[in-house]
Amino acid sequence: SILNCINSTVAYNESRYEGDGLYCSDSSIANIYNSIIWTEVGANVSLDQNNSRNEIHINYSDIYGDEIGINTNGGIVDWDFGNISLYPLFADTANSNYQLQLASPCIDAGDPSFDLDPDGTIADIGAFYYDQTDTIAPTIALTNPTVLSQFGTEDTLIVEWNADDSRFLSWAKIYF
């Protein structure tokens, strides 16, 4: 069988067998992309020891224990591009909230050839993307034009301001 695991999160799973996150047997092939497999007890990924034809290909994923934490048992492991082994900074594991926090190393760390996240940034690793849309308007102070400036209908008005945050502004509406 072939498993394509894309933008998935497997966290703190427990198995009575090897491979608390993923277990491959019977000549399986697993392709893991932009996914988190994170269990801090036991092996996260394990290939069946009775069948060395199992394969796993991992790209742009966050795997606890890195490549050395995978029980290969003679199978094939392709630890390809962009993989990390850093705590994903889940929002609240005690309440099974596996969304990412702002400082997560999984944000914008997914495969750059994949579709962008809904917020227009590079794909995140894991099932839940971190929304980087700035929903809080900055406080601005107009530096030009001055309060006493007058303009006619044919005049061009250039507005300059200083904002209190470092976010990129892609559009604005000005009312006065």
Secondary structure, 3 states (H helix, E strand, C coil): CEEEEECCEEECCCCCCCCCCEEECCCCEEEEECCEEECCCCCCEEECCCCCCCEEEEECCEECCCHHHCECCCCEEEECCCCECCCCCEEEHHHCEEEECCCCCCCCCCCCCCCCCCCCCCCCCCCCCCCCCCCCCCCEEEEECCCCCCCCCCCCCCCEEEECCCCCCCCCCCCC
